[in-house]
Amino acid sequence: MREQYRTTELSPADLAPEPVAQFTRWFKEAAEDPAIHEPNAMVVSTATPDGRPSSRTVLLKHYDGAGFVFFTNYDSRKGRELAANPYASLLFPWHPAARQVVVTGRAERVGRDETVAYFRTRPHGSRLGAWASPQSSVIASRGELLARYDELAARYPEDAQVPVPPHWGGVRVVPDTVEFWQGHENRLHDRLRYVREPDATWRVERLAP
């Protein structure tokens, strides 16, 4: 299975001075593209201290000059791996536009106030789900999970304030590199990567496809 990408060239002159501004441009275009479902979906890759990787898809919930934020159960596999090896890679796979963005950097937990503020915006069912699921743990059956959810739903009806689980919160990936990938014919893709310098400025380099 193979597809020829036919898109316009991406040159360094086209880029914003820093990667978050460039990400904002591409993210806006992805959000306006009806062919791209959930443009904030990203693949988060983590690894154990001895280098065994794992990946999963989560939703980006916030980004700014400080980094890219998602929320998770800190006791999950990714939570445990990040606690032991605080580096991550994020991949935004915008295939219909023949574009990808890859972010690499250090992961850190967001402040508890930021976690609480976001948790309050989640649908009621999602708040209960954060308590019901011992994420990444082995469970006997789906029935066990649903029974736990029903217990929580009875304890916290729709109009009740669901407390934030102590083991749940945000993770911010502070980028060291951000690569913008644009597909082209004959696999001669454009790959332009921002690299953070020691003085916190950014330089752009082109990678061979």
Solvent accessible surface area in square Angstrom, and as a share of the most:
residue,aa,sasa,rsa
1,M,251,1.12
2,R,192,0.70
3,E,113,0.51
4,Q,79,0.35
5,Y,52,0.20
6,R,173,0.63
7,T,52,0.30
8,T,117,0.68
9,E,123,0.55
10,L,15,0.07
11,S,28,0.18
12,P,74,0.47
13,A,99,0.77
14,D,71,0.37
15,L,19,0.10
16,A,4,0.03
17,P,122,0.77
18,E,63,0.28
19,P,1,0.01
20,V,21,0.12
21,A,37,0.29
22,Q,5,0.02
23,F,0,0.00
24,T,60,0.35
25,R,111,0.40
26,W,8,0.03
27,F,44,0.18
28,K,120,0.51
29,E,87,0.39
30,A,5,0.04
31,A,59,0.45
32,E,113,0.51
33,D,40,0.21
34,P,137,0.86
35,A,64,0.49
36,I,16,0.08
37,H,156,0.70
38,E,82,0.37
39,P,24,0.15
40,N,33,0.17
41,A,19,0.15
42,M,0,0.00
43,V,38,0.22
44,V,0,0.00
45,S,34,0.22
46,T,5,0.03
47,A,22,0.17
48,T,33,0.19
49,P,101,0.64
50,D,111,0.57
51,G,49,0.47
52,R,167,0.61
53,P,101,0.64
54,S,15,0.09
55,S,70,0.45
56,R,51,0.19
57,T,89,0.52
58,V,22,0.13
59,L,62,0.31
60,L,8,0.04
61,K,87,0.37
62,H,84,0.37
63,Y,48,0.18
64,D,52,0.27
65,G,62,0.59
66,A,52,0.40
67,G,0,0.00
68,F,1,0.00
69,V,0,0.00
70,F,0,0.00
71,F,27,0.11
72,T,4,0.03
73,N,7,0.04
74,Y,20,0.07
75,D,85,0.44
76,S,1,0.01
77,R,107,0.39
78,K,15,0.06
79,G,4,0.03
80,R,129,0.47
81,E,12,0.05
82,L,14,0.07
83,A,77,0.60
84,A,60,0.47
85,N,35,0.18
86,P,33,0.21
87,Y,112,0.43
88,A,8,0.06
89,S,34,0.22
90,L,0,0.00
91,L,49,0.25
92,F,0,0.00
93,P,41,0.26
94,W,4,0.01
95,H,124,0.55
96,P,79,0.49
97,A,30,0.23
98,A,8,0.06
99,R,47,0.17
100,Q,41,0.18
101,V,0,0.00
102,V,40,0.23
103,V,0,0.00
104,T,49,0.29
105,G,5,0.05
106,R,117,0.43
107,A,9,0.07
108,E,80,0.36
109,R,138,0.50
110,V,12,0.07
111,G,47,0.45
112,R,99,0.36
113,D,126,0.65
114,E,59,0.26
115,T,1,0.00
116,V,48,0.27
117,A,62,0.48
118,Y,41,0.16
119,F,0,0.00
120,R,90,0.33
121,T,102,0.59
122,R,49,0.18
123,P,96,0.60
124,H,21,0.09
125,G,32,0.30
126,S,40,0.26
127,R,37,0.14
128,L,2,0.01
129,G,27,0.26
130,A,10,0.08
131,W,64,0.23
132,A,6,0.05
133,S,40,0.26
134,P,65,0.41
135,Q,69,0.31
136,S,67,0.43
137,S,64,0.41
138,V,151,0.87
139,I,66,0.34
140,A,95,0.74
141,S,57,0.37
142,R,166,0.60
143,G,45,0.43
144,E,83,0.37
145,L,47,0.23
146,L,84,0.42
147,A,52,0.40
148,R,82,0.30
149,Y,72,0.27
150,D,90,0.47
151,E,96,0.43
152,L,1,0.00
153,A,36,0.28
154,A,86,0.66
155,R,138,0.50
156,Y,43,0.16
157,P,67,0.42
158,E,136,0.61
159,D,135,0.70
160,A,29,0.23
161,Q,113,0.50
162,V,0,0.00
163,P,52,0.33
164,V,22,0.13
165,P,0,0.00
166,P,102,0.64
167,H,50,0.22
168,W,12,0.04
169,G,0,0.00
170,G,0,0.00
171,V,5,0.03
172,R,32,0.12
173,V,0,0.00
174,V,42,0.24
175,P,1,0.01
176,D,65,0.34
177,T,27,0.15
178,V,1,0.00
179,E,15,0.07
180,F,0,0.00
181,W,33,0.12
182,Q,7,0.03
183,G,0,0.00
184,H,26,0.11
185,E,74,0.33
186,N,103,0.53
187,R,85,0.31
188,L,121,0.60
189,H,22,0.10
190,D,10,0.05
191,R,65,0.24
192,L,0,0.00
193,R,72,0.26
194,Y,0,0.00
195,V,23,0.13
196,R,77,0.28
197,E,50,0.23
198,P,142,0.89
199,D,103,0.53
200,A,61,0.47
201,T,73,0.42
202,W,53,0.19
203,R,107,0.39
204,V,58,0.33
205,E,43,0.19
206,R,119,0.43
207,L,35,0.17
208,A,83,0.64
209,P,84,0.53
